[in-house]
Amino acid sequence: CAKGKGFSIINGQRFDWKERDIFCVPSWAWHEHHNLSETEDACLFQFNDLPVIESLGLFQSRELEENNGHQMT
């Protein structure tokens, strides 16, 4: 997290984060990110191995359909 504070829900479990925190989301896990401030931006940097996953023919993408696309915690 480069700026701000918020939380992520990863496979139904909430993880709080703030500036300078680092966390890893498994590529197969349902995940969503939320900014806790209504007035300040939150900035998360993302790194992934998408080119490798696509080259190996392993890429999958699905949207969560239930609960308006949000996980239950």
N, C-alpha and C positions, 0 to 999 in steps of 0.2 A: 504494500500500500504506500503510494508516494504522497498521498494527501487525503485528509479527512478521516472519518470513522464510520463504521457500519457493521454489517454482518452478512454472512453467507450461509445458505442452507445447503448442505451437501448430504445427499441420500437421507433427508429427513432430520438431520442433526444440525443445530445452529452453532456457528462459530463466529464470535465477535472479533473484529479487527480494528486497528487504528494505524495512524501514520507510522511507518518503519516496520510494520509486521510483514512477515513472509509466510505464505501457506501454499500448499500444493493440493490441487483437486485431481483425483484420478480421472483419466479420460473417459472412463465408462460410467462415471457417477452423475446422477441428476444433480444439477447445481444452479443456484440463483444468487445474485448479489443485491444488497440493499444499502443505500446511503441513509444514515440516521439523521442527517441534517436536511431541513427544508430550505436553507438559505446558502449553505456552503457546498461546493463540489467535493466529491470523493473520487480519487484517481487510483485505479488498480492497473498495474502492468501485467500483461499476459504473455507467457512464452509457451510454445507447444511444439510438438514433433509432427505436425500435420503433413508436411511434405513426405516424410518417411511413411507415415500411416497410409497416405493416399497411394504412394508408389507400391506398397505391399498389398494394396487392395483391401485394406482392413478398415477404411473409414466408414463410420455409421453416424447418422444424425437423426434424432427423434425429438419431437416436442412433447412435453407433458400435457396431456389433454384434460385430465380431470382438475377440478378446483381452480378453473381459470388459469391453468399453467403454473400454479404455485403449489409447493410441497406443504404437507402438513408436518408440524413439528411436535 
